[in-house]
Amino acid sequence: QVQFEESGGSQVQPGGSLRLSCVVSGTIFSFYPMAWYRQAPGKQRELVASIRSDLQTDYADSVKGRFAISRTNSRDTLYLRMDRLEPEDTAVYYCNYYRADSNSLDYWGPGTQVTVSS
């Protein structure tokens, strides 16, 4: 069974930066396109960024130019670098396989909380 262990979330001031990490186990990590998702209180989960096995990346319009997704296949680890954070980025962040419809994903990790406030 695949497992996701997210870390790196914290409370930061607007304009600050964070780097999230996600260690993936129970699967052949390098084979799959991966993604970061987030869910804010009272809102639906949304796709933030994705990265394919060939390292091609894609981003939601709301984070384009501020966030950077990367992966280290030798460590089965996914990263999300977040700069110029805004209060609207406050959410629980999750990593998982990339799917256009994240509701089709069966297993989720605990996520990591990111809070942007002054």
Residue pairs with C-beta under 8 A, 6 or more apart in sequence:
1 26
1 107
2 24
2 25
2 26
2 27
2 97
2 107
3 24
3 25
3 26
3 107
3 109
4 22
4 23
4 24
4 94
4 95
4 96
4 107
4 108
4 109
5 22
5 23
5 24
5 25
5 109
5 110
6 20
6 21
6 22
6 93
6 94
6 95
6 109
6 110
6 111
6 112
7 20
7 21
7 22
7 23
7 112
8 18
8 19
8 20
8 21
8 112
9 18
9 20
9 92
9 93
9 111
9 112
9 113
9 114
9 115
10 18
10 113
10 114
10 115
11 115
11 116
11 117
12 18
12 85
12 114
12 115
12 116
13 116
13 117
13 118
14 85
14 86
14 87
14 116
14 117
14 118
15 84
15 85
16 85
16 116
17 81
17 82
17 83
17 84
17 85
18 81
18 82
18 85
18 114
19 79
19 80
19 81
19 82
20 36
20 79
20 80
20 82
20 93
20 95
20 112
20 114
21 77
21 78
21 79
22 36
22 77
22 78
22 79
22 80
22 95
22 109
23 75
23 76
23 77
24 34
24 76
24 77
24 78
24 95
25 76
29 71
29 73
29 76
30 53
30 73
31 53
32 53
32 97
32 98
33 50
33 51
33 52
33 53
33 97
33 98
34 50
34 51
34 71
34 78
34 95
34 96
34 97
34 98
35 47
35 48
35 49
35 50
35 51
35 69
35 95
35 96
35 97
35 98
35 99
36 47
36 48
36 49
36 50
36 69
36 78
36 80
36 93
36 94
36 95
37 45
37 46
37 47
37 48
37 93
37 94
37 95
37 96
37 102
38 45
38 46
38 48
38 89
38 91
38 92
38 93
38 94
38 114
39 45
39 46
39 91
39 92
39 94
39 111
40 88
40 90
40 91
40 92
43 91
45 94
45 102
46 60
47 60
47 98
47 102
48 59
48 60
48 63
48 67
48 69
48 80
48 93
49 57
49 58
49 59
49 60
49 63
49 67
49 68
49 69
49 80
50 57
50 58
50 69
50 98
51 57
51 58
51 69
51 70
51 71
51 78
51 98
52 98
55 71
57 68
57 69
59 67
59 69
62 88
63 82
63 89
66 82
66 83
66 84
66 85
67 80
67 81
67 82
67 83
68 80
68 81
68 83
69 78
69 79
69 80
69 81
70 78
70 79
70 81
71 77
71 78
71 79
72 79
78 95
80 93
80 95
82 89
82 114
85 114
85 116
86 116
87 116
87 117
88 116
89 114
89 116
90 114
90 115
90 116
90 117
91 114
92 111
92 112
92 113
92 114
93 111
93 112
93 113
93 114
94 108
94 109
94 111
95 109
96 102
96 105
96 107
96 108
96 109
97 105
99 105
